Each structure stands twice: as structure tokens, then as C-alpha cells.
Amino acid sequence: MGRGGEANQVKPTMVLLCKVCRWRLPGDQTMGVVAAHFETEPEHDPEDVKLEMVGWCPRCDRELTLDRIEEGLMRTIHYVCPQCHGSGFVFQRAGGRDE
């Protein structure tokens, strides 16, 4: 994380995005909201719901760009914000759960 020093570090949060249009599922909503989104939005197939878990910048409120992944006892996933250029990382256990 040496890119830009301590002041440029962010603690990424993980959020769900629609793979079709990049709409972000509000954190306190249910999967019923996702179903409604896929039923009402053009070019969305309600029979084929596609979501993706991504890093999110708490500073800029936007999707982070994957920078690199380091493999080890725990996988370290590094992200960079395209807006503020903040960098951060999350750890992932072997089973795939983020911390």
C-alpha cells in the first residue's frame, strides 16, 4: 500500500453491483429490490440475475478498480479509486469470505 502514503489510503467496503448496468444495491435492501430492478430495467433478464461483489470507495462513493491480488495464507486484494487515487485492500480467506 505504499502508493501515496498514509493520507491516500482508504478502507474499501464491499458492495453488490448489477453486472448489466452497474447499479448499486443499497446496503439495507432485500433481494426483492434486486428482483424488481431486473424486472423493470431494459436489457435485464429477470430469469438471469447477475450481481458482482466489488470494492467501493467510502471517500468518493464509487467503484474501485482492482489493482492486484497477492496470494498467500490469506489472499490480499488491492484496489485503487479512479477519482481520489486512494488505495486500499481487503483480505480474503481461502473459503472466499472477505474481511
VENVEN-V523272 format. One record per run of one state. SS is the DSSP state (H for helix, E for strand, - for the rest). FROM is the first residue (numbers start at 1). TO is the last residue. If there is no record, write none. Layout:
# VENVEN-V523272
ss = [SS,SS]
from = [FROM,FROM]
to = [TO,TO]
This chain:
# VENVEN-V523272
ss = [-,H,E,-,E,-,E,-,H,-,E,-,E,-,E,-,E,-,E,-,E,-]
from = [1,6,9,10,13,19,24,25,31,41,51,58,62,64,65,71,75,81,87,93,98,99]
to = [5,8,9,12,18,23,24,30,40,50,57,61,63,64,70,74,80,86,92,97,98,99]
